[in-house]
């Protein structure tokens, strides 16, 4: 299996697993704070919901983590496959291959903080649990998301510049457009949910296309 085909499988499967967990499973199985909750009430509700069945919470979180990690690893491998001296857009791909793992690691660290907060709460250390939980809730900033979206748009642009296949060029262009749209929406108060869904579906389609190319 080549690096690009492996990237294709990770990019095609990762987002589907992640969306299935966060959209269809997490709220119904784990639960959490009510809409509009902020601050201590938000952190406390999320910790208590996770502790109701910590084994199940860990399993569901592991699956969600697997989907996210797979998608980020796939994007990184795709970016690396677009690098190379003389390739058009190689510098864009190089930037993306460096930035995406760093941003992904920051997001994944916040998940670990959630379990650290739950562990502290379970041991009766509620004060520190709320502090760590607040860090987990608010530390993944919009800036990280913006940098990641911009980096994914770089991958799409590099794919457009390097591809001769019409499908690959079209998917690269669509991915670049949606990623840039998400980046720009970060500067506004507009709900980016619909664009986010289209962005995720485009990533899945791009993964399937990478598999198709190596079939």
Secondary structure, 3 states (H helix, E strand, C coil): CCHHHHHHHHHHHHHHHHHHHHHHHHHHHHCCCCCCCCHHHHHHHHHHHHHCCHHHHHHHHHHHHHHHHHHHHHHHHHHHHCCCCCCCCHHHHHHHHHHHHHHHHHHHHHHHHHHHHHHHHHCCCHHHHHHHHHHHHHCCCHHHHHHHHHHHHHHHHHHHHHCCCHHHHHHHHHHHHHHHHHHHHCCCCCCCHHHHHHHHHHHHHHHHHHHHHCC
